[in-house]
Amino acid sequence: MVKPEIPINEQKRLSVLNSFNILDTLEEKEYDAITRIAADLCNTPMALVSLIDEDRQWFKSHYGIESSETPRDLAFCAHAINNPNSLLIVNDANKDQRFFDNPLVTGGPLVKFYAGAPLNTKEGVSLGTLCVIDTKPRHNFTKQQQASLRDLADQVIAQLELRKQNIQQKLVNEELRIKNDQLKHLSYRLAHDMKTPLLGINSIVGFIKEDYSDFLKETEIPNFLYIIDNRIEYMEALINGIINYNSITNEEIIVEKFNVSNMLKQVLNQNININNVNLHLTNCDIDINQSLSSFNQIFRDLISNSLNFVNSPNIDIHISLSEDYDYYFFTYEDNGPGIPEKYWQKVFGLFEKLHTIDVKNTGIGLTTIKTLVEKLGGKITLGKRNNNKEGVFFRFSLAKIKV
C-alpha cells in the first residue's frame, strides 16, 4: 500500500476547509441527494462526499456505507486531491500497487472500483472528492458518467459555498440585531431621561407666569415664554413619539380575527372633534386575520395626520380594500394639501418632515407606519389621487397570515 502524499498547499487547503465549518456536522439532504444521484448515474452501490482533514477522511454524505470516516492514510480520496484537474479512476484495486493491500480493499467495504472527482474551491484547493465505489472491478466507466461526476462535484462545492454564505449572513444579521437592540435601548433611555428636565423647565415657566403675572404684562417676556412653551410641547411630543416607536415596532405580533370596517370606525371615534369628518369605506366589511394592534396603529397615525393637516371645513377620508391569494391591499386618501412627489421617499425617513417645528409633526408617524407595514410582510408607497384631486394617496399591502 502506498500512502497518499501531502499536497504542497496543505496549510492553505486546511484553512479553506475549516472556513466552511462543515466537518462533523449533521447529515443534510442536499448532499445526500447528490450522492444518491451519483450512485444512480454511475451504477454503483456506494457514493461519498468525502472531505480530507489533517488525519482522516470524513464523509459529509455516505450512500451505501455505514461508516462516517476512515484514516487519511487509507483514503483513496487523499490521493485524488493531489491531482485536482482530473478524476482519479481505479478500475481494479486488486491490481493497483497503491491499493491492493489496503484494508478498505481487503476488508469492508471491499473497494474494487473507485472514481473520485476533486472538490475544487475558488481558492484553488481541493477539499476532498465526490466519489463512487463498487465492490467489483469496472472497466466500463463511460465518458458521460465521468462528466456527470464532475458536474455533481461542482454542485457539492456550490452547496458548500451557499451554506458558508448563509452562516455568514446569519452572523451578520445577529450582530446587526444586537446593535439595533442596543440602539433602541439607548434611544428609549434617552427619551425617558429627557422627560425630567423638560418637566422642570415647564414647571419653572408656570411659576414665572403665576408669580410675576403683573410684571410680565409690561414686558416682552410673555412672547419668550410662549416660544419656550411651544418648544417644550414639541419636545414632549418628540419624546413620546420615540418611546411609542420603540414600543410598537418591537411588540410581538399577535394575530387576531377582526372586522376591518368596525375597527376603522373605532379608530376614528378615538379622536375628538370628528363631527366634520366623512369616512368613506369601500369593500372593508370583511374579517381578516392580522395583528390588530399594528393595524390600529397604522390607521391611527394616518387618520391623525388627516385631522391635523386637512384645512378644509369637511375632512373626507377614503379607505378601500382589495385582496389576492397572498395579500390585502389598502388605499388611504384624504382631501388635505397632500405631499409633493419629490418628497415621497423622504417622508418615510425617521424625523423627516416637510414643515418647520410643529407639535403636530415630529417626523415619526410615517416611519412608524412603514416599519409596521414591512413587519407585517407588506410595502407602502405614495401616489396621486384620481382626477388630479388634492390630498394624500397611500397604497400599502399586508400579508395574509394563514392560521
C-alpha positions, -999 to 999 in steps of 0.1 A, spaced: 0 0 0 12 35 -9 3 62 15 -10 94 -1 13 124 -5 6 156 14 -3 184 -11 22 212 -13 -5 237 -4 -17 217 26 -18 245 51 -39 267 28 -61 238 19 -68 230 56 -75 267 63 -100 269 34 -116 236 46 -121 249 81 -136 281 69 -166 262 57 -174 249 93 -186 217 77 -166 190 95 -186 168 119 -219 184 111 -251 165 108 -264 150 76 -281 174 52 -305 163 24 -288 185 -2 -256 164 -1 -274 131 4 -294 138 -28 -261 144 -47 -246 111 -36 -278 92 -43 -279 107 -79 -242 100 -84 -246 63 -74 -276 60 -97 -259 77 -127 -227 57 -123 -245 25 -115 -225 19 -82 -238 7 -48 -218 34 -30 -211 71 -32 -195 96 -9 -189 133 -3 -155 129 13 -136 157 30 -99 153 39 -87 169 71 -53 165 88 -56 128 97 -88 114 83 -114 115 55 -148 124 69 -180 118 49 -205 146 48 -227 122 29 -223 84 27 -247 65 4 -244 27 8 -218 29 35 -224 29 72 -191 44 84 -187 82 86 -149 84 84 -117 65 78 -80 72 85 -64 96 59 -36 71 51 -61 46 38 -82 71 18 -84 68 -20 -97 104 -19 -64 116 -2 -47 105 -34 -73 122 -56 -68 157 -41 -32 157 -54 -45 159 -89 -73 185 -87 -77 188 -125 -85 152 -132 -106 123 -120 -89 95 -100 -102 63 -115 -91 29 -102 -107 2 -123 -94 -27 -102 -79 -20 -68 -66 -56 -65 -42 -49 -94 -32 -14 -84 1 -12 -64 -12 17 -44 -42 -1 -31 -41 -39 -35 -33 -45 2 -53 -15 16 -76 -26 44 -105 -9 26 -99 -33 -3 -91 -65 15 -119 -59 41 -150 -38 44 -163 -21 24 -144 -42 -3 -135 -13 -26 -126 -27 -60 -136 1 -83 -132 38 -74 -138 71 -92 -134 104 -75 -139 139 -87 -120 165 -67 -140 192 -49 -121 223 -61 -128 257 -45 -124 291 -60 -92 294 -39 -77 267 -60 -76 239 -34 -92 205 -32 -112 198 -1 -119 162 -9 -139 144 -35 -173 132 -47 -166 96 -53 -184 64 -64 -174 29 -53 -182 -6 -64 -174 -39 -48 -163 -54 -82 -138 -42 -108 -152 -19 -135 -137 -12 -170 -168 4 -185 -169 38 -167 -181 59 -196 -171 95 -206 -207 105 -199 -206 91 -164 -172 108 -158 -187 142 -170 -217 137 -147 -195 130 -117 -175 162 -124 -207 182 -127 -221 168 -95 -188 176 -77 -193 212 -88 -227 211 -72 -212 199 -40 -189 230 -40 -219 252 -49 -238 239 -19 -208 244 4 -204 280 -7 -241 286 -3 -240 271 32 -210 292 41 -227 324 28 -259 316 48 -238 311 80 -220 344 75 -253 361 68 -268 348 100 -238 360 119 -241 395 103 -278 395 110 -273 386 146 -247 413 150 -270 438 135 -298 427 157 -277 431 188 -265 466 177 -301 475 168 -314 464 202 -287 484 219 -295 515 198 -332 511 206 -325 507 243 -303 538 242 -329 559 225 -356 547 249 -334 556 279 -325 590 265 -362 597 257 -372 588 293 -343 607 309 -351 638 289 -386 640 303 -373 650 338 -355 682 328 -384 691 304 -409 688 333 -386 710 354 -384 737 327 -422 735 322 -427 740 360 -404 770 361 -423 786 332 -455 780 350 -442 795 383 -430 826 364 -464 831 347 -482 827 381 -459 847 404 -449 875 381 -481 880 361 -483 918 367 -447 924 358 -449 902 327 -478 924 313 -454 953 310 -426 934 291 -420 912 261 -412 882 282 -446 866 276 -436 862 240 -404 844 250 -424 822 274 -448 813 246 -418 802 225 -404 781 254 -439 766 259 -441 757 222 -407 741 222 -414 721 254 -446 709 238 -428 698 207 -400 681 226 -426 662 247 -444 651 215 -410 640 201 -400 621 232 -434 604 234 -431 596 197 -397 579 202 -410 559 231 -441 549 212 -420 540 181 -396 518 201 -426 501 219 -448 493 190 -421 483 165 -406 458 190 -440 445 200 -446 408 194 -471 401 166 -503 386 179 -527 375 152 -564 382 158 -595 379 137 -614 413 133 -637 432 110 -619 459 91 -648 483 88 -656 481 125 -620 486 135 -616 517 113 -647 533 127 -634 526 163 -600 541 154 -617 573 141 -640 576 171 -610 576 194 -603 611 183 -621 642 194 -637 669 171 -646 645 143 -680 660 136 -667 673 103 -650 640 93 -666 619 65 -653 584 65 -659 566 32 -652 528 32 -650 506 1 -651 468 4 -640 470 40 -668 450 56 -647 418 58 -630 398 85 -592 394 83 -565 376 104 -538 401 112 -521 420 141 -549 441 155 -526 464 175 -504 471 144 -535 476 122 -549 501 146 -516 520 150 -512 523 112 -547 538 107 -544 558 139 -514 576 126 -529 581 91 -561 595 104 -543 617 129 -523 632 101 -555 639 82 -571 656 112 -540 677 118 -533 688 83 -565 690 63 -577 726 65 -610 722 47 -643 727 66 -650 690 59 -624 663 61 -630 634 36 -612 602 43 -615 574 17 -602 538 26 -606 509 2 -596 472 5 -589 445 -21 -571 412 -19 -554 384 -37 -543 350 -25 -513 363 -5 -521 399 4 -546 425 15 -542 458 -4 -553 491 12 -556 526 -2 -559 557 20 -569 591 7 -579 625 22 -586 659 8 -557 677 25 -528 696 10 -511 663 0 -473 656 -2 -453 668 -32 -440 640 -53 -403 649 -47 -408 641 -10 -425 608 -14 -394 588 -4 -381 613 21 -412 614 43 -408 578 54 -374 585 70 -372 589 108 -376 625 119 -381 637 82 -408 663 79 -419 689 54 -426 717 78 -407 736 105 -411 727 142 -447 718 147 -461 698 177 -483 681 152 -454 668 131 -424 651 147 -414 631 117 -420 598 134 -456 588 124 -449 578 87 -417 560 98 -438 540 123 -464 532 96 -437 520 72 -419 499 98 -452 482 109 -463 475 73 -430 459 65 -430 440 97 -464 426 86 -449 414 53 -461 444 31 -450 475 14 -462 511 14 -459 538 -13 -473 572 -20 -492 581 -52 -516 606 -68 -553 607 -64 -575 601 -94 -586 631 -115 -557 651 -100 -576 657 -68 -557 673 -40 -548 652 -10 -526 623 1 -529 588 -15 -512 559 3 -511 524 -11 -500 495 12 -502 458 15 -504 434 45 -495 398 41 -523 373 47 -514 352 77 -525 316 75 -539 304 108 
